[in-house]
Amino acid sequence: MLFFNRKNKDYNYFKIFLAVFLAIVCSIVVYFLFSKLGYVALFLKKIFKILAPVIIGVVFAYLFNPIITRIEDYLNKNDKIKKKNKLGRVLGIIITYVLFIAAIVIFIRFFIPSLLDSLNMMVKNIPKYLENVFTFIKDICEKNNINPKFIDSYRSSINETIKNSVVPNMDIIINNLATGITSVIKWIINIVVSIIISVYLIYDKEFFSNGIDKVLKTYFSPRVYEEIINIAKYIYKVLGGFMVARLIDSLIIGVLTFVVLIIFKIPYAFLIALLVGITNVIPFFGPFIGAIPSIVLLLMINPTKALEFGIIILIIQQFDGNVLGPKLIGDKIGIKSFWVLFAILLFGGLFGFWGMIFAVPLFACLSEFIKYRVKKRQEYNQGQEELATKKR
């Protein structure tokens, strides 16, 4: 008993020993993790693969919950016992998921074949597009009194390569592409399970939220509990508000781009609009990632159309950045442009495409957490200084 007395010197030595021991253990664990990083990555990948339906289900529930809640409130606005029957919630779930599944079916039924046809046509016309490029460069050389013989040599070698490799294997390439797309069917089981999980999460959301709340109150002090709740609310607000608004913004930009490209008779309108819409989800770099490959493709087909597309996409992005984006997204993030660029570069380098998409909201949450802790620390230091002043 005397050994565990805080006034005993042995107790201080015990604390030092325990701290050193824990530091050594942590160092060994960190060294093991870094030395076995490949195995750890494979283990985490396996865990993620196993839990993929649960993770996707949570994402579905997170995205669809606001929609279902609005439908439920509208249907139950005159129902005094809505907490007992949950009929409005059931109808909200049915309406939301029927529309979601219908949208997926329409996309697969009508848009995927159009996308495959565009890709097929584009690959088959590669020799023609390259010929246009060579002709354009040769004309420039002749106008500037430059010998265009090197163009002919490159032209013959590239055309020969295409004829011997790409064109004869065109059917194989398209079949492989179709096989790659149809392999997505393997995800159908996971998607179905995810939808079922999300339905359970939304239907019994009070049960899950109350359970989590009880656990937090049991194992954390009231101050820590309040901090966790505040941080969780902020993360929910930023991730939900920003990501949903960004998806809606990208959908509108993709549809608008497709309509304008059809009006101006730009080749591969659907393929280009799909690329622009998907990449627009990425802040800052998205417009460039979608526009540059499209301009290069159109330059090989028709430089005039490439110029028209460049002007069109510039106007659309100005509309998105100054009108549509602020209306939908507003000030849901609240971080400076430098940190937006920094977050995209960091998370994109670490996690690739998905890192670039989630970089800004995740960094905003991290930034807000740091600001919150700094504020709390400053308040604590100020309180200590006032207390010390009073003692003097």
C-alpha positions as CSV (number, residue, x, y, z in Angstrom):
1,M,0.0,0.0,0.0
2,L,2.9,2.4,0.8
3,F,4.4,1.8,-2.6
4,F,1.3,3.3,-4.3
5,N,1.3,6.3,-2.1
6,R,1.8,9.4,-4.3
7,K,4.1,10.9,-1.6
8,N,6.4,7.9,-1.7
9,K,9.6,8.3,-3.7
10,D,9.3,4.8,-5.0
11,Y,6.0,5.8,-6.6
12,N,7.8,8.5,-8.6
13,Y,10.5,6.0,-9.7
14,F,7.7,3.6,-10.7
15,K,6.1,6.3,-12.9
16,I,9.4,7.0,-14.6
17,F,9.9,3.3,-15.2
18,L,6.4,2.9,-16.6
19,A,6.9,5.9,-18.9
20,V,10.2,4.5,-20.2
21,F,8.7,1.0,-20.6
22,L,5.7,2.3,-22.6
23,A,7.9,4.5,-24.8
24,I,10.1,1.4,-25.6
25,V,6.9,-0.7,-26.3
26,C,5.5,2.1,-28.6
27,S,8.9,2.3,-30.4
28,I,8.9,-1.4,-31.0
29,V,5.3,-1.4,-32.3
30,V,6.0,1.6,-34.6
31,Y,9.2,-0.1,-35.9
32,F,7.3,-3.4,-36.5
33,L,4.6,-1.6,-38.4
34,F,7.0,0.3,-40.7
35,S,9.1,-2.8,-41.2
36,K,6.0,-4.9,-42.1
37,L,4.3,-2.1,-43.9
38,G,3.5,-4.3,-46.9
39,Y,1.8,-6.9,-44.7
40,V,-0.1,-4.2,-42.7
41,A,-1.3,-2.7,-46.0
42,L,-2.5,-6.1,-47.2
43,F,-4.2,-6.8,-43.9
44,L,-6.0,-3.4,-43.9
45,K,-7.0,-4.0,-47.6
46,K,-8.4,-7.4,-46.6
47,I,-10.4,-5.8,-43.7
48,F,-11.7,-3.1,-45.9
49,K,-12.8,-5.6,-48.5
50,I,-14.6,-7.6,-45.9
51,L,-16.3,-4.5,-44.4
52,A,-16.9,-2.8,-47.8
53,P,-20.7,-3.5,-47.7
54,V,-20.9,-2.0,-44.2
55,I,-18.9,1.1,-45.2
56,I,-20.9,1.6,-48.3
57,G,-24.1,1.1,-46.3
58,V,-23.1,3.8,-43.9
59,V,-22.3,6.1,-46.8
60,F,-25.8,5.5,-48.3
61,A,-27.5,6.1,-45.0
62,Y,-25.5,9.3,-44.5
63,L,-26.4,10.6,-48.0
64,F,-30.0,9.6,-48.0
65,N,-31.0,10.3,-44.5
66,P,-31.7,14.1,-45.0
67,I,-33.9,13.3,-48.0
68,I,-35.8,10.6,-46.2
69,T,-36.2,12.8,-43.1
70,R,-37.8,15.6,-45.2
71,I,-40.2,13.1,-46.9
72,E,-41.0,11.7,-43.4
73,D,-41.7,15.1,-41.9
74,Y,-43.9,16.1,-44.9
75,L,-45.9,12.9,-44.7
76,N,-46.3,13.0,-41.0
77,K,-46.9,16.7,-40.5
78,N,-50.5,16.1,-39.4
79,D,-49.8,12.8,-37.6
80,K,-49.8,13.1,-33.9
81,I,-48.5,9.5,-33.3
82,K,-45.7,9.6,-36.0
83,K,-43.1,8.4,-33.4
84,K,-45.0,5.1,-33.0
85,N,-45.9,4.0,-36.5
86,K,-43.0,5.3,-38.5
87,L,-45.1,5.0,-41.6
88,G,-43.7,8.2,-43.0
89,R,-40.2,6.9,-42.6
90,V,-41.0,3.7,-44.4
91,L,-42.6,5.5,-47.3
92,G,-39.6,7.9,-47.4
93,I,-37.2,5.0,-47.6
94,I,-39.2,3.3,-50.3
95,I,-39.5,6.5,-52.4
96,T,-35.9,7.4,-52.1
97,Y,-34.5,4.0,-52.9
98,V,-36.8,3.4,-55.8
99,L,-35.7,6.7,-57.4
100,F,-32.1,5.8,-56.7
101,I,-32.3,2.3,-58.2
102,A,-34.3,3.7,-61.2
103,A,-31.5,6.3,-61.8
104,I,-28.9,3.5,-61.8
105,V,-30.9,1.3,-64.2
106,I,-31.5,4.2,-66.6
107,F,-27.8,5.1,-66.5
108,I,-26.8,1.5,-67.3
109,R,-29.5,1.0,-69.9
110,F,-29.0,4.1,-71.9
111,F,-25.7,5.8,-71.1
112,I,-23.3,2.9,-70.8
113,P,-23.9,1.7,-74.4
114,S,-23.5,5.3,-75.7
115,L,-20.3,5.5,-73.8
116,L,-19.0,2.3,-75.3
117,D,-19.9,3.4,-78.8
118,S,-18.1,6.7,-78.3
119,L,-15.0,4.9,-77.1
120,N,-15.2,2.4,-79.9
121,M,-15.5,5.1,-82.5
122,M,-12.7,7.1,-80.9
123,V,-10.2,4.2,-80.9
124,K,-11.1,3.2,-84.5
125,N,-10.5,6.8,-85.7
126,I,-7.1,7.2,-84.1
127,P,-5.2,6.8,-87.4
128,K,-7.4,9.5,-88.9
129,Y,-6.9,11.9,-86.0
130,L,-3.1,11.4,-86.1
131,E,-3.2,12.1,-89.8
132,N,-4.9,15.4,-89.1
133,V,-2.2,16.3,-86.5
134,F,0.6,15.4,-89.0
135,T,-1.1,17.4,-91.7
136,F,-1.5,20.4,-89.4
137,I,2.2,20.3,-88.3
138,K,3.4,19.8,-91.9
139,D,1.4,22.9,-93.1
140,I,3.0,24.9,-90.3
141,C,6.5,23.6,-91.3
142,E,5.9,24.5,-95.0
143,K,4.7,28.0,-94.1
144,N,7.9,28.5,-92.1
145,N,10.3,27.0,-94.6
146,I,11.1,24.0,-92.4
147,N,11.8,20.6,-94.0
148,P,8.8,18.3,-93.1
149,K,10.6,15.0,-93.9
150,F,10.8,14.1,-90.2
151,I,7.0,14.3,-90.1
152,D,6.7,11.7,-92.9
153,S,9.1,9.3,-91.1
154,Y,7.2,9.6,-87.8
155,R,3.9,9.3,-89.6
156,S,4.8,6.0,-91.4
157,S,6.2,4.4,-88.2
158,I,3.2,5.4,-86.0
159,N,0.7,4.3,-88.7
160,E,2.5,1.0,-89.1
161,T,2.4,0.4,-85.4
162,I,-1.3,1.2,-85.2
163,K,-2.2,-1.0,-88.2
164,N,-0.2,-3.9,-86.8
165,S,-1.3,-3.7,-83.2
166,V,-4.2,-1.5,-82.4
167,V,-6.6,-1.8,-85.3
168,P,-6.5,-5.7,-85.7
169,N,-7.0,-6.1,-82.0
170,M,-9.8,-3.6,-81.8
171,D,-12.4,-6.2,-81.1
172,I,-10.3,-7.6,-78.3
173,I,-9.8,-4.2,-76.8
174,I,-13.6,-3.5,-76.9
175,N,-14.4,-6.9,-75.5
176,N,-11.9,-6.4,-72.7
177,L,-13.4,-3.0,-72.0
178,A,-16.9,-4.5,-71.9
179,T,-15.6,-7.3,-69.7
180,G,-14.1,-4.7,-67.3
181,I,-17.4,-2.9,-67.2
182,T,-19.5,-6.1,-66.7
183,S,-17.1,-7.1,-63.9
184,V,-18.8,-4.4,-61.9
185,I,-21.7,-6.9,-61.6
186,K,-19.6,-8.6,-58.9
187,W,-20.3,-5.5,-56.8
188,I,-24.1,-6.1,-57.1
189,I,-24.1,-8.4,-54.0
190,N,-22.2,-5.9,-52.0
191,I,-24.5,-3.1,-53.2
192,V,-27.6,-5.0,-52.3
193,V,-26.2,-5.8,-48.8
194,S,-25.2,-2.2,-48.4
195,I,-28.7,-1.0,-49.3
196,I,-30.1,-3.4,-46.7
197,I,-27.7,-2.2,-44.1
198,S,-28.4,1.5,-44.9
199,V,-32.2,0.8,-44.6
200,Y,-31.7,-0.7,-41.1
201,L,-29.5,2.2,-40.1
202,I,-32.0,4.8,-41.2
203,Y,-35.1,3.0,-39.9
204,D,-33.6,2.5,-36.4
205,K,-31.4,5.6,-36.4
206,E,-32.6,6.7,-32.9
207,F,-31.6,3.3,-31.5
208,F,-28.1,3.5,-32.9
209,S,-27.6,7.2,-32.0
210,N,-28.9,6.6,-28.4
211,G,-26.6,3.6,-28.0
212,I,-23.6,5.6,-29.1
213,D,-24.6,8.5,-26.9
214,K,-24.9,6.1,-23.8
215,V,-21.4,4.7,-24.5
216,L,-19.9,8.1,-24.8
217,K,-21.6,9.3,-21.6
218,T,-20.5,6.2,-19.8
219,Y,-16.8,6.2,-20.7
220,F,-16.0,9.9,-21.0
221,S,-16.3,12.9,-18.7
222,P,-19.0,15.5,-19.4
223,R,-16.4,17.9,-20.8
224,V,-14.9,15.3,-23.2
225,Y,-18.4,14.1,-24.1
226,E,-19.4,17.6,-25.0
227,E,-16.3,18.1,-27.1
228,I,-16.8,14.9,-29.0
229,I,-20.5,15.8,-29.7
230,N,-19.5,19.2,-31.0
231,I,-16.8,17.8,-33.2
232,A,-19.1,15.1,-34.6
233,K,-21.8,17.7,-35.4
234,Y,-19.2,19.8,-37.2
235,I,-17.9,16.8,-39.2
236,Y,-21.5,15.8,-40.1
237,K,-22.3,19.4,-41.2
238,V,-19.1,19.8,-43.3
239,L,-19.0,16.3,-44.9
240,G,-22.7,16.1,-45.6
241,G,-23.2,19.7,-46.7
242,F,-20.1,19.9,-48.8
243,M,-20.1,16.5,-50.5
244,V,-23.8,16.5,-51.3
245,A,-23.6,20.1,-52.7
246,R,-20.5,19.1,-54.7
247,L,-22.2,16.1,-56.2
248,I,-25.2,18.2,-57.2
249,D,-23.0,20.9,-58.6
250,S,-21.0,18.3,-60.7
251,L,-24.2,16.7,-62.0
252,I,-25.6,20.1,-63.1
253,I,-22.3,21.0,-64.7
254,G,-22.1,17.7,-66.5
255,V,-25.7,18.0,-67.9
256,L,-25.1,21.6,-68.9
257,T,-21.9,20.8,-70.6
258,F,-23.6,17.9,-72.5
259,V,-26.4,20.2,-73.7
260,V,-24.1,23.0,-74.8
261,L,-21.8,20.5,-76.7
262,I,-24.7,19.0,-78.5
263,I,-25.9,22.5,-79.5
264,F,-22.4,23.4,-80.9
265,K,-22.1,19.9,-82.5
266,I,-18.9,19.1,-80.6
267,P,-17.8,15.4,-81.3
268,Y,-18.0,12.9,-78.4
269,A,-20.3,15.2,-76.5
270,F,-21.4,12.6,-74.0
271,L,-17.9,11.2,-73.3
272,I,-16.5,14.7,-72.7
273,A,-19.5,15.8,-70.6
274,L,-19.2,12.7,-68.5
275,L,-15.4,13.4,-68.0
276,V,-16.1,17.0,-67.1
277,G,-18.9,16.1,-64.6
278,I,-16.8,13.4,-62.8
279,T,-13.7,15.5,-62.5
280,N,-15.6,18.5,-61.4
281,V,-16.1,16.8,-58.0
282,I,-12.4,17.5,-57.4
283,P,-12.0,21.1,-56.2
284,F,-9.5,23.4,-57.9
285,F,-7.8,20.8,-60.2
286,G,-11.1,19.2,-61.4
287,P,-11.8,21.6,-64.3
288,F,-8.3,21.2,-65.6
289,I,-8.2,17.4,-65.3
290,G,-11.4,17.2,-67.3
291,A,-10.8,19.9,-69.9
292,I,-7.2,19.3,-70.9
293,P,-7.6,15.7,-72.2
294,S,-10.8,16.7,-74.0
295,I,-9.0,19.7,-75.7
296,V,-6.2,17.4,-76.8
297,L,-8.7,14.9,-78.3
298,L,-10.6,17.6,-80.1
299,L,-7.3,19.1,-81.4
300,M,-6.7,15.8,-83.2
301,I,-10.2,15.9,-84.7
302,N,-10.7,19.5,-85.5
303,P,-8.7,22.4,-84.0
304,T,-11.7,24.7,-84.5
305,K,-13.9,22.5,-82.4
306,A,-11.1,22.4,-79.7
307,L,-11.1,26.2,-79.6
308,E,-14.9,26.3,-79.3
309,F,-14.8,23.7,-76.5
310,G,-12.1,25.7,-74.7
311,I,-14.3,28.8,-74.8
312,I,-17.4,26.9,-73.8
313,I,-15.7,25.2,-70.8
314,L,-14.2,28.5,-69.7
315,I,-17.6,30.1,-69.6
316,I,-19.2,27.1,-67.9
317,Q,-16.5,27.1,-65.2
318,Q,-16.8,30.8,-64.6
319,F,-20.6,30.2,-64.2
320,D,-19.8,27.4,-61.8
321,G,-17.2,29.2,-59.8
322,N,-19.0,32.6,-59.4
323,V,-22.7,31.6,-59.5
324,L,-23.7,28.0,-59.1
325,G,-20.9,26.9,-56.7
326,P,-21.4,29.7,-54.2
327,K,-25.2,29.1,-54.3
328,L,-24.9,25.4,-53.6
329,I,-21.8,25.1,-51.4
330,G,-21.7,28.6,-49.9
331,D,-19.3,28.9,-46.9
332,K,-19.6,25.3,-45.8
333,I,-15.8,24.9,-45.7
334,G,-14.4,28.2,-44.5
335,I,-10.7,27.6,-45.4
336,K,-8.4,29.6,-47.5
337,S,-7.5,28.8,-51.1
338,F,-3.9,28.0,-50.2
339,W,-5.1,25.3,-47.7
340,V,-7.5,23.9,-50.3
341,L,-4.5,23.5,-52.7
342,F,-2.3,22.1,-49.9
343,A,-5.0,19.6,-48.9
344,I,-5.6,18.3,-52.4
345,L,-1.9,17.9,-53.1
346,L,-1.3,16.1,-49.8
347,F,-4.4,13.8,-49.7
348,G,-4.2,13.2,-53.5
349,G,-0.5,12.1,-53.2
350,L,-1.3,9.8,-50.3
351,F,-4.7,8.3,-51.4
352,G,-5.0,9.1,-55.1
353,F,-8.3,10.0,-56.7
354,W,-10.5,9.5,-53.6
355,G,-8.0,11.5,-51.6
356,M,-8.5,14.4,-53.9
357,I,-12.3,14.2,-53.6
358,F,-12.4,14.1,-49.8
359,A,-9.3,16.3,-49.2
360,V,-11.1,19.6,-48.7
361,P,-13.8,18.5,-46.2
362,L,-11.4,16.3,-44.2
363,F,-8.8,19.0,-44.0
364,A,-11.6,21.5,-43.0
365,C,-12.6,19.1,-40.1
366,L,-8.9,18.7,-39.1
367,S,-8.4,22.5,-39.2
368,E,-11.5,23.2,-37.1
369,F,-10.4,20.6,-34.6
370,I,-7.0,22.2,-34.3
371,K,-8.6,25.7,-33.9
372,Y,-10.9,24.3,-31.2
373,R,-8.0,22.8,-29.2
374,V,-5.9,25.9,-29.6
375,K,-8.8,28.1,-28.3
376,K,-9.3,25.8,-25.4
377,R,-5.6,25.8,-24.6
378,Q,-5.5,29.6,-24.7
379,E,-8.5,29.8,-22.4
380,Y,-6.8,27.4,-20.0
381,N,-3.5,29.4,-20.1
382,Q,-5.4,32.7,-19.6
383,G,-7.2,31.2,-16.6
384,Q,-3.9,30.0,-15.1
385,E,-2.3,33.4,-15.5
386,E,-5.3,35.1,-13.9
387,L,-5.1,32.6,-11.0
388,A,-1.4,33.2,-10.6
389,T,-2.0,37.0,-10.6
390,K,-4.7,36.7,-7.9
391,K,-2.3,34.6,-5.7
392,R,0.3,37.3,-5.9
